[in-house]
């Protein structure tokens, strides 16, 4: 009887630990963000490091953003044309492409592309610093590691994401123009005039709001996964860094889609 009770306690303890682990992880990540965000406003301001991160997150992502935005707009133009032509409404191709990009696809695909190019690198870099005890060395020298590693990245992301989203939207709109007007023969004047009449400032503001929220989500998840690599139970050392990087990318992408739905439900 005592053996059965002890076994039951062990099983219940294991179930409780598995249930508490995700909650503790969410709390740890939230506190990580709060600390890093508040440290943005402490002196001295890390302007040089922020500019370096703007270059890394923003400038070095321009090529992939332009390629993705251009071909996304071209696909939207092609698919939109063959859908609208069935209803005799090909003149609405411009608004369809522009609103699809500005409201949804621009912010979401920009965030996902930045996750793949910069987010994974941030998680791996900070994870390697953790397992090589560089973060411990910073703390030993009385340097706040979160302020040193996370705060410049969150500031740079808040600057870079809206600009990259705007670039994605513009390139995508011209991609839709290329397929809709140049290749399929829609009048360019109709394409742009209908688009101008349909797109409102609220649509543009909604896209920028999403990009700012996505910036916070991406950088917080990627940096925190790397920062807490040493707490992982499924691997340590280089293996732990690989798991942290994978978890950062997957979790960020899923949260981008979830957050997009939540924000859209409030903005509509």
Order of alpha helices (4+ residues) and beta strands (2+ residues): alpha-alpha-alpha-alpha-alpha-alpha-alpha-alpha-alpha-alpha-alpha
